[in-house]
Amino acid sequence: MDQAILKKNLNKISGCNLGYVGYPCQNCFNISSLKLTQPKDEYWKAILAFRGDNPNLRQNPILIEELNKAIEEEIIKRSSR
């Protein structure tokens, strides 16, 4: 997964880019209406690890891919309204 693609998709879905290097802030991410299989906090930790914010967090490419897929599905859903 490319960081630029994930950041762009997160910004589209949340409408926010006020967080670290243009990512959405945690509040905007948490109020998004994404349909996810894990608690949003787990995806947020995966984002932090993916961005390299916290070296103590383990990379989780499966959650990042799942998150990006859910975002892309929501973007398609919104564009068809």
N, C-alpha and C positions, 0 to 999 in steps of 0.2 A: 504494500500500500504506500502510495506517495503522500507525503505530508501535505503538499499543496492541495491535492484533491480532497483529502479529509477536511482540511481547514475551510476550503471553499464550501463544501457541502454542509459542514457544521454552521457556518455563517448564514447560509441560505435558510436552514431549518430554524435557527434560533433568532435570526435578525440582529445578532450581536457580534461585535468583533473587538470588544473592549478588554478582553483578557490578554494573557501573555502572547506576544508577537502576533496579534490579530486573531487569535482564537476567541470563541465566545467565553464569557465568564461562566463560572460554575452555576450561578443562579439561573441564568438564561438557559443553560443546557438542561438543568433539572426540571424546568417547567415546560420543556418541549413535550409534544404529544406523541413521541415515538413509541411504537409497539416493540418492546424489547423482552428478551427471555430472562434476563438477569436484572437485579436492582440497578438503577441508574448509577449509583455510587461505584459499582464495579466497572462500568464503562468509563466513568470519569477517571478512575485510577489507571485504567488502560490508556486513556488519552495522555495523562501526565507522564506515564512511562514511555509512551510513543514519542512524545515531544522531548523527552530527556530531562524533564524538570526534577525528577527525584531518582537518583541512581539506586535507591533501595527498593523501588517498585519493580516488579518483574514484568518484562514485556509480555503482552498477551495478544499476538497477532490474530487469533481466532475472534476475540471480542471486537477488535478494531474492524475486521472484515465484516462481522455481523452488524456492527453499528453503522458502517458505511452503507451496507445493503439496505438497512432499515431507513436510513436517511434518504437514499435514492428513491426508494419506494414511496416515501412520504412526499418527496418533491414531485414525483410523477402524479400522485394522487391530487396534490394541491393544484397542479397545472391543468388538470382535467376538469376542475370545478368551473 
